[in-house]
Amino acid sequence: MCRLFAITSEQPQSPMVAIRAMDVMREGHDGSGVGLFLRDLAGPFEDMKDAPILSGIFTEKGLKRLDMFMMDVGFMTKYKITIKVPKTPPPGVPKRDVYLIRAYEYPEEWEDFSQAELYRRLLDIRLQLRKMGEEEDDMIVFSFWPDVIMIKEIGDPYTVAEYLNLDRNELMARVIMAQGRQNTNYAINLYACHPFFIQGYSTMTNGENTAFIPIREYLLSRGFPGYSGYQSDSEVFTHILHYTFTQLGLDIESYKHIITPLKDEDLDRHADAQTLKYLKQSCRQLIIDGPNCVIGCLPDHSLFMVQDRKKLRPGVVGGRPGKYAFSSEICGLDAAIPDRDKSTDFQPMHLDTVLVGPNRQEIKRCCQTDPLSLPH
Amino acid sequence: MLPDRPIVPSTLSVKDLPWQISWSKDKCTLCGKCTAVCPVHAIELGVFRKRIVRTSLDPKDPPVNQYDVYHGIRQKTDPAYACVGCATCTMVCPNDAITPLHGDEADKLRFHIDRGGQPRRRGGRRNIAGGVLDRIKFLRISMLTDPALDAGRHEFELKTLLGRILPPEENLKFIRENGWIPPVREIYPLIIGGMSFGALSPNMWEGLQMGVAYLNEELGMPVRISTGEGGCPPRLLRSRFLKYVILQIASGYFGWDEIIHAIPEMTEDPCAIEIKYGQGAKPGDGGLLMWHKVNKLIAAIRGVPAGVSLPSPPTHQTKYSIEESVAKMIQSMSMAWGFRVPVYPKISATSTALAVLNNLTRNPFAAGLSIDGEDGGTGAAYNVSMNHMGHPIATNIRDCYLNLVQVGMQNEIPLFAGGGVGKNGNLAANAAALIMLGASGVQTGKYVMQAAAGCLGSESDRCNICNIGACPKGITSQDPRLYRRLDVEKVAERVVDMFLGFDIELKKIVAPLGRSTSLPIGMSDALGIGDHHAAERLSIKYVV
């Protein structure tokens, strides 16, 4: 079972906060990989919030192909982080040519695009790069989005972090998500590594998604180009979140109603019974059957956690105004925010969605049986 | 055989028949129950002459012949009276003195059962054991990262949907704009398939309805039953129990005069309307209720004269084409109930099923598609139709589901699979396999007859005389002397037992796969089979 950790803080944090939390939870992951998602960036990226940042791993040849491609589209490099690594990687970590984190200037002709069009094109570029990389095995692309950096690598999280020297100013961020991988189901493939990202939405999960195949088939048949990949059964959680917000125009409360709808008896008693019943029926193919704990980040920088219908996975959230963390285990939370009122720690149960908004002042809890705040 | 008995081409010996009566002279009390009960009069009282040669040790006394007679059972060899192997004689025999045994080689009767140029007709089943459904295994047991679910402890929600389900975008839009949202029923995924009032005896029908009502009202299981084509008793049409009933209309429109006239007096809408275009057991043949079974009651409910055979035409003759037929009938049936009742077609499995399905995807009123495979049963059909016509259900349902996946409508048009589900007794396993291949639910008829009423049919051509109304169990007879053998309450009780047993078995299948909160429709990664070609064809795993 993988281990998850996420933190949101007014003060920018080093990714090592998450890595250290992951390290104390090492009984729960096997050191086979780590994934990091950084958002609301500080350091040099503070002043370029709108510039799309490309994160990925490239070979020398891949980098050349990337440069050609990006120049053809009209992107200019605005800023880049150079990760210099020792010549020999530690045991269990593969040798790579380039860990790329690069912010770009938009092409001139993109300036008049609407936001929707811009987002569509950014996704399109990422998918094209991924496809190019898969053809020649020379690029792996994690994200291409403003104010977002993603780093993924095979190996023990702490070892990888030290090897990549992640404790650096340039990587300070106010929102950090990390997953320590337990490689059980699938061959090690960085595209199967959490967190997953699509157009501003990111999630990571632990557990196994037993309804993966019907969900994957449903998403693939939506005709949306980004709903692809699925090297991991957990990637669908990110895409369902994206679908909930962007295609259905719903919110985070409804996400829980889509992936783990209420039982019919409970639905009948709900204030929005009719709407929820229709939602349950029409999104039947998106019902997950657990056991899963999902932690995710929304475009407005909110962090959230939801549990499966039976609450078969651990998960806790705690902190203090200005700094909150989500963790698979309490020891991870203790490592990151020891100076908090532990009596306010909260372990979301099967009906709960917990959310820490962009102002980071409180843990908001919505129970699935509460009335929806949707416009009726 | 007497020496002067003429031999004609159709003269058969007992050995030539499929079933031979084994009778024990020692045990028989000559009570006559077996000959009285035999539904096909295959046995009669036999008077046997017997010579006994008496010899003496004294050479002076010559051996003498002594002639005697004894009474017993004689099996008729006339093809019209061939034993059907139902073994009702065994059931009634107080001393277990008689039983039919299956011949050890292929019978010769089959070559002579077309007297008067009329090929064999029968009821029942296809008489081919085995089948791909029984060979499918459930492989994807959650072992590594999951605590396995507990079939007895965790909550399960194994309902399915019958009705046209809008895509979520449209559904939300229609909620906002107060648009028409098609009716959708949340039902149990095992439906009692269409067996008409007429094909079934009144006791059987009543027992099924009582069982279904109990399951719904006392146990909270939303089980539904299709009427088959034969109308619906007027009192049921006007009762609250109608909501558990799927009314079937087929090409004979039998009983629909009564149904249409009852609409203004209905207190509940029916669960759905099923338009039957084909039946898996006998594709291309319409329904058939032979005259033996058309008594006054059946005639009244169906709106026909008594004592005449009631063949439904193979096609809906008022329509020009299947496309038009499907579209118009769905439309008019929807309209009859104010668009509050799901209307869906039922077709026999066929290599053209995809064409029908594609029509339905473009018809916003189509509430689903029911497909009936070749292993389905029937009350009456030509032997050749039952044995040789039809399409297996597994590939048909899989192709249709994958086709829906391709157009992204897998949640919009639920597919229901029937035809041989549980034919070898593995009801839950067969149902789960079909669901994971893509069916939203399954329909079964024969299994219900066997489990709830003790139907004697097997896959070895046993009994199969549903067509002539002589059912020895009283299940498919309209003769009160026969159907009074069936205790209505006991049938209802068995229906309940059967569904509860099925429910536990279904949970025992889905729980280890880590599924409990939704029916695993299309969860094909859970399936495997030890036949490479079958695996490839069904897009499931090949395992040995």
Interface residues (C-beta under 8 A of the other chain):
Chain A: M1 Q182 T184 N185 N206 G207 E208 T210 A211 F212 I213 P214 E217 Y218 S221 R222 G223 Q247 L248 G249 L250 T260 P261 K263 D264 Q274 T275 Y278 L279 Q281 S282 C283 R284 Q285 I287 D289 G290 P291 R309 K310 L312
Chain B: R140 S142 L144 T145 D146 P147 L149 H154 E155 E157 K159 L161 I165 L166 P167 P168 E169 N171 L172 I175 I181 V184 E186 V405 Q406 V407 G408 Q410 N411 L513 G514 R515 S516 T517 S518 P520 I521 G522 M523 S524 D525
